C-alpha cells in the first residue's frame, strides 16, 4: 500500500512539474517574445496591396518607422474590434511617440473586405491605423511572409467566418521583426513592448 502511495505521489509531482514548466514557457518568464515562425523583414517582403484610400502600397514603404501589423477582417465579431480598440488605446497612451509609428490592419477576407468596407470599418478606430486589402493571392503571400495562418469556416446560417492568427506584430524601424503582442496580453504588458520597439535601432 505504501509503495502504491509513493508511486502515486511521484506521478502527481511529475505532472505538477510538467504543468509548471508548460506555464513557464507559455505565460511565464520563459515565454518567447515572438511567434514560432519569425516574419521576414519588411524590407525583404515582395507583395503589394491596396490601402483603404485606394492607393497601392508595399511593405517596403513601411521601413523607416517602427511598424505594428495586425491581421483580421471587418465581419469579425470579437477579436478584431477588441484588438483594434486596444491598439487605439495604446496609440493614445503613447502620445507623441505614436507619431513615429506605422499601424497596419491587413484583411484576410477578400470576398467581403474591399476598400470601401475597410475604410468604413477603420473610421471607428484611431485614424493612424491604415487598412490594406488584396486579392486571394496577395493575402496568401502576405500571410506566408508574416507567418500567420487564416482559414475560411462555414457557419450554420449559410454564411462564413474567418479563423486567423490574432497577434499584433511589431517591427523595428529598419524593418526587422521585433516581437508580438498576444491577444490575451494586458495594456501593462503591451505598452512596454511597443516603446521598446520604437527605441530599438
Number of C-alpha atoms within 10 A of each C-alpha: 6 7 8 9 10 11 12 12 12 12 12 12 12 12 12 12 12 12 12 13 13 14 14 14 13 12 11 12 9 12 12 14 12 18 16 8 11 15 21 15 19 23 16 12 17 13 16 18 20 19 23 23 13 15 10 13 15 16 18 17 12 21 18 15 18 27 26 24 19 25 26 23 26 19 16 14 10 8 15 20 19 13 19 20 15 17 23 19 15 18 21 13 13 14 9 10 14 18 11 13 23 21 25 21 23 23 21 29 24 16 9 13 22 21 20 12 16 23 19 12 17 19 11 12 16 17 10 16 22 19 26 28 27 24 16 13 11 18 23 15 15 22 19 14 19 20 15 19 14 17 12 12 11 11 9 7 6 6 8 12 15 16 15 18 17 19 22 22 23 25 27 25 23 18 24 20 22 23 23 21 23 18 16 11 11 11 15 9 12 19 18 11 17 27 14 13 21 21 11 12 11
